[in-house]
C-alpha cells in the first residue's frame, strides 16, 4: 500500500474529475500525436519494402507516397462528414454499432483495441530506435528500454495528474517545428545544389520495371502513416463548443501537416540516396545527412522520440475509455468500467501496459516486425466506420445526405480495397495474427455478454410478489480448528452469536495430539460439541468437506455455515507462512451449493 501511494499518489475525490474542453491549438497536440508521429516510421517501412528489390526501386516511393496522401484526403473528407453527423462521438465502435448492428460494432471495437496495443508497441519501439540511432550502445538493450518506457508511461497514466496534462502539449509542437526545420533545410540544400542529383521522380521515363506486388507491398507498408487519424473523430466531445466545427477544423490541419511531413521525408530520403539500415532509422539518417552530426541533429532525434512516446501515451486515453464502454455494454468484465483512486480507468491502463510490453518482448522491440500487424485493424475500423455512415445516411436522409453519402461510400470502398490488399500482402509477415485475434475477441465479447445476460435473468425478481415477511435461515455452524488460540476464541464467540447449533471440528492426524486437544477443549469450551474427524490418509480438507455434507444431509438445514478462524500477521510477507489450510478449505467450498464460508480474523500486533 505504501509503495502504491508513493508511485500513484493519494486518492482523489470525485470532484477532481476534469471536464475542461480542448481548444483547437491544444487538440492538435494531444489528439494528433499518434497520426503525426507515424511519419517517423511509415516512410522507412515503405523504403524497406522497395529496397529488397534494388536501390533503384526506391524512386517508386515518391508516387506510392502520393497515392497514400490521396487515400488520406478521401479518409479526412469522410471523417469530417462523420464528425458533423455524430458530434458526440464519431468513433468506429459507436458508428458501427448504431448503424450496422451489434456484431459490426464488436468487430470495430476489437480492431480498435488491437490498434491501441499496437500503437503503444510501435511508437515506443520506434522512439527507442531513434534514441539508439543517436546513442548506438542502447541498440543491444532496446527490449529492456522499451519495457521500462512502457512502465513509466503506465505509471504516469495511473497517477492521472491533471497538472501534467499541459506538459503533453509540448512534444507535438516541438516535433512539428523540428521536422519543419529538417525538411526546410533539406529542400534548401536541394535547391542550392548541395545534395546529390539522382533522377527526378517526376520524369516518367526513369522508373525501373519492378514487380507490381512489390509496389503493392510498399503501399501497404506506407499506409502505416494513416494510423491514428480517427482519434479526433472518436473524441469530438472533448472539443470546445461548437464541438463538431472545431473537430473538423483540427482534422483538416492535422491532415495537411501529416501529408506535408510524410511526402517531404519520403522525397528527401530519395533525393539524398538514403537506404534503410537495421542499426539506424531512416529519419536519423536524414537528419544526420541534412543537419550534420551536431546539436541540431540531436534536437531532431529528441523531438521524434518524444512525440512517439506521446503517441503511445494517447492510447492510454483511448483504450481504457473504449474498454469501459464495452464493459458498460456488458461485453467486457465490469471491472474495466470502474474508475480507480486517481480518477482514471486503472484496470484498462494496466491491461494496455501489460499487453504492449508482452508484444514488444515477443517481437524483440523491432518496429519493422510489428508494423505488418498494424494496418489490418486500422483499415478494418476505417471500413466499418465509413460503412456505418453510409447506412446512417440511407436511414436518416438528412439535408445534404446525397453529398455525404458519396464521400462516405468513397471512403468505405477505398478502405475496403486497401484492407484486402493489406491482408493479402502482409498476411505471411504477421497480419495473420490480427486476422485471427479479432474474431477471437468478438467471440470473447459475445460470451461475456451472454454470461451477464444469463446471470441478470436468473437474479432478477421481476414479476415475483414480495414476501410477506422474511424468515430467518436455519443453519448449523461448523468451525474447523487445529488448536486453541485467540483467533479460535474470537471465531467461537462470533459463531455463538449467529446460531444455536455450533460445532468445532478437528482433523486427527496424530492420536496423541488429539488426546491433548480434547483435554484442552474440555477446559476452554466444554459446552460446544467437539467433533474429531479421522483422516487415515492425512488429508485435512477432504474429511472436513465430507463432514459438512453429512451435516447438511442429516440436519436438513437451509444452509451450513463454516466459520474459518484466521490470524493476520502485521507484516504481509509473514502471511505466506500461515493460513494455507484455510485458503484451500475456502477454495474447496466456494462452489458448493448451500454453504456459507466466512472468516473471523484476529490481527496480531507485533508479528
LINNOR-V170511 format. One line per field, one symbol per residue. ss: DSSP state (h for helix, s for strand, l for the rest). phi: phi as a letter, one per 30 degrees, with the letter a starting at -180 (. if undefined). burial: # if it has 9 or more other C-alpha atoms within 8 Angstrom, else .. A space follows every 50 residues. Layout:
ss = ???
phi = ???
burial = ???
This chain:
ss = lhhhhhhhlllllhhhlllllslhhhhhhhllhhhhhhhhlhhhhhhhhh hlllhhhhhhhhhhhhhhhhhhhhhhhhhhhhhhhllllllhhhhhhhhh lhhhhhhhhhhhhhhhhhhhhhhhhhhhhhhhhhlhhhhhhhhhhhhhhh hhhhhhhhhllhhhhhhhhhhhhhhhhhhhhhhhhhhhhhhlllllllll lllhhhlllllhhhhhhhhhhhhhhhllllhhhhlhhhslllhhhhhhhh hhhhhhhhhhhhhhhhhhhhhllllllllllhhhhhhhhhhlllhhhhhh hhhhhhhhhhhhhhhhhhhhhhhhhhhhlllllhhhhllllllllhhhhh hhhhhhhhhhhhllllhhhhhhhhhhhhhhhhhhhhhhhhhhhhhhllll hhhhhhhhhhhhhhhhhhhhhhhhhhhhhlhhhhhhhhhhhhhhhhhhhh hhhhhhhhhlllllllllllllllsssssssllllhhhhhhhhhhhhhll lsssssssllhhhhhhhhhhhhhhllllssssssllllllhhhhhhhhhh hhhhhlllsssssssssslllhhhhhhllhhhhhhhhhhlllllssssss sssllll
phi = .ddddddcjddcdedddcbddcddddddcdccddddddddbddddddddd dddadddddddddddddddddedddddddddddddbddacddddddddcc jdddddddddddddddddddddddddddddddddbeddedcddddddddd dddddddddiddddddddddeddddedddddddddddddddcidcebded dccddcdddbdddddddddddddedcdjddedddbedddddddddddddd eddddddddddddddddddddchdbebddbddddddddddcicddddddd ddddddddddddddddcddddddddddddicbedddcdcdecibdddddd ddddddddddddciicddddeedddddedddeddddddddddddddhdei ddddddddddddddddddeddddddcedckdeddddddddddddeddddd ddddddddddcdjcddddadcdddaccccdbclcbddddddddddddcac ccbccbddcbdddddddddddddcbddceccccdbdcidcdedddddedd dddddhddbbccccdbccddcddddddbidddddddddcdcddicccbcc cccdccb
burial = ....#..##............###.######################### #.#...######.###.##.##############..#.############ ##.###############################...##..##.###.## #.#########......########..###.##.###.##.....#.... #.....#......##############.########.###..##.##### #####.###.############.###...#########.###...##### ################.###########.#####.#####.######### .##.###.###.#.###.#########################....... #..##.##########.##.###.###..###.##..##.##..#####. .#......................#######..#..######.###..#. .########...##..##.##........#.##.#....##.###.##.. ##....#.############...##...#..#.###.##.....#.#..# ##.#...
